[in-house]
Amino acid sequence: MNDFPLSASERATMNDSPPRDLISLADDEGNSVTVRVLGRSPTWASGLDAEIAVRTPFVSGRLDLPLSVADLNSWGDALDRLDADEDVAWREMSRGPSLFVQLVGERECPEVIVEDEGGSMVTVRVPLVPPDDWIAAHRRHLRRVMEHWVPMLTG
């Protein structure tokens, strides 16, 4: 994972409250997919409780998402592959929902696909055009989440 320095405002935000956003993809059309860390899991000492939320003008929803340190590391690997212009599948064989990023989707723009095969059996495809610096921004999100939350986890 590359090291990107934090700005003064990012450092101030990091000191004020725990980092919550791991993934935050949105566009000007009202489409977004976010993954927010809610806190340590009360039932899993080495895990975090998180949620994945999808919002579009047509459909909105949220799912619980258990996260492990391995999931966070895997997201870092996914960002590296995205930076190399490769599509990614994140948490594809894990408990809970999976997230796929296709850099050129069915509508000739990037798409995020959220699949809840083991729960609701629903798949949502969200076309969106993230800003140019979205991969670097997500590396910063990941670093802040890991620096804050991982030291609290055991196992």
N, C-alpha and C positions, 0 to 999 in steps of 0.2 A: 504494500500500500504506500503510495507516495505521500510525502509530508508537505502539507500546505500550511503556511503560517496563518494564524487567526488574526483578524482585524481587531482593533480596540473595542468596537461594538460587540463583536462575537465573544471576546473575552469577558466583557461586562455581563452579557446575557448568560454566559456559562456560569459566572459566579453568583448570579441572582437566583436561578432556579435550575433544576435538573434538566438536561436536554431531553426533549421528547420526540422531536421529529427525526426519524431515520430515513424515510422516503417521503418526498413532497413534490409530486409532479402535477403541474396544472398548466392550463392554457387560457387564452383570452375568450374562449368559447364557453367557459363554465364547466369544463371537464377536469376532474382531478382524481388522483389516486394517492393516498397517504398511508404511511405506516407510522404510528405513534406509540412510543413506549409509555405505558401507563404506570409501571413500577415493578418492583420485585414481586415475584409470584409468591403468594402465601402458602402454596401447596407444593412448590418445587424449588428447593434451596438453590439450585444452579440455573434457574430460569427467570425470565422476565415475562410479565403480562404486557401484551401489546394489542393493538387493533389495526386492522386494515379497513380503510374507508374509501368508498367509491362514490363520487358525486358527478352527475351529469344533468343536463336539463331534462333528460328522459327518465333516468333511474338513479337511485341512491341507495346505499346500504353499507353495513359494517359487519365485520366478523372478528371474533376473538382470535388472537394470534399468539401462541406461545413461542418465545424466542430463547434460544440458547447461545452460548458464546460461539459455538460452531456455526449457527445461523448468521451471526454478525460477521464472522470471518468469511463465510460463503458469500455474503453480500459484497464484501470487499473484492473478492475474486470476480464476482459478476460485474462490478464496476470496471475492473481491469479489462474484461472481455468486451464490454460495451465501448470502452475507449478504443479498443482495437477493431471497432465496427462489426462486432459479432452480436447476434441475438442471444438472450440469456433466459434460462429457466432458474428461478430461485425458489428453494424449498419444495422442489417437485416431488420428492419422495418422502417428505416429512409429514408429521402429524399436523393437521390443520391445512389452511389454504395455501395455494401455490401462486406465485407471481411470475409472469413471463413478460419480457420486454422484447418487442420486435421493432427493429429500427426502421423498417419499411413494412408496414402492415397492409391489410387488404385495401385501404383507402390511400395508398401511396404516401402515408405519413407514419410517424412512430405510433405504436399501439402498446398499451399495457393491458395484459389479460390477467384477470384474477379468476382463479378456478378453485371452487370449494367442492371437489369431487367426493370427499369423505363425509361431508356434513349435509349441506343443502342440495348438493349435486347441481349447483348453478355455476355457470361461467359467464363472466362479463368482459366484454372487449371494449376498451376505452381508447379511441384515437385522440392523440394530443400532440402538440408540438412544443416541447420544452425549450427553455432559453438555451442559448449557445453554451453557456458555462455550467450546465446542469450536472455533468459528471463530476467536475471539481467541487461543486457545491455539495453533492452527495458524499463525496469523500470526507469533506469537513463535517457533515452531519454524522457520519459513521464514526469518525475519530472522537467527536465530542461524546457520543453515546457510549462508546467503548471506554473512554477515559473515566467517565462518571460511573457507569453501571457495572462494568465487569469486575472491578475490585470488590464489590459487595457480594458477588456470587461465590458459592463454594461448589466443589465437585468438579 
